[in-house]
Amino acid sequence: MIDGLIAGHLVGLAETRQGKNGSSFALAKVKATAGDGENLIVNVIAFAAEASAALMALDDGDAVALAGALTPKVWTDKQGNTRPALDMVATQVLTSYHAVRKQHAVAAPEIGAR
């Protein structure tokens, strides 16, 4: 297992699904830029309630950072070219909305401690 941190932009909207045992999870696609400048699609699944809720609150194109387990994949496009991709089981999701809230908490820790 590879633990990773990726940052990119949401592609489309995240969706919620129900598992066979009745638990819910979120699915999303994130476009990240690799070191060589090529775009990489990350297929994201989030089982944690907070991570799922954060993904569901985002709109198409919103910036997002995710942490979790990564699995490298390869897929073939319509022209027969192979392309890299990643599958991620996200355990943490950070958006600009979360960052602002955390910045306020750090700037005024005495307020957050109440």
C-alpha angles and dihedrals in degrees: 000000000000119000110211146173118214133178127196145109129296114251110213119331127313116245134208122227135181121238123222090260092054097257118131130228137177129238124200143158122227126191111217129178116239124217092265092055094255118132117245126198116223116198106211131199121181123192097170111096095228093047091048092049091049092052092047091053093059128093129216109289097018116142116248140173120206135189126197148087116331130204118189116225139177125217133183121231126215091272092055095254116141116231132188122244137169133220114209133191097205117211096170130034124190122187132174087262090059092044093057091049091049092047090054091048092051093045093052107027092162090062093050091049094062 
